[in-house]
C-alpha cells in the first residue's frame, strides 16, 4: 500500500516507541487499526455505490438504445401499403414498353422501305 520495507517499519516503530512510550504504544496500535478498518469499510462502500451507479447507467443506456432503435424502425418502415402505388406505375411501364415496341416496328418498316428503294434504284 505505502511500499514500506522491513527497515522502514523498524525505524517507524522505534520512533513511535521513543515518542509515545511503552504504555501508550498498544493503545496507539489499536486506534490506528480501528482507523484503517474504518477507512477500508468506507472505501468498500464507495466502490459498491460506484458499481451500482454504473449498473444503473448501463441499464439506462441500453433502454435508450432500444428506444432509439424502435423509433428508427418506425420512422423507416412506412405506414401505408405500397402495392397500390406499384400498380399505378405498372401501366406506365407497359406504355413505355409498348412505345419501345412501336418504335422498333417503325424502324424496321423504314429499313424495309430503304432496302426496297435501294433495290429498285440499284
Secondary structure, DSSP 8 states (H G I E B T S, - for coil): -----HHHHHHHHHHHHHHHHHHHHHHHHHHHHHHHHHHHHHHHHHHHHHHHHHHHHHHHHHHHHHHHHHHHHHHHS-SS-SHHHHHHHHHHHHHHHHHHHHHHHHHHHHHHHHHHHHHHH-
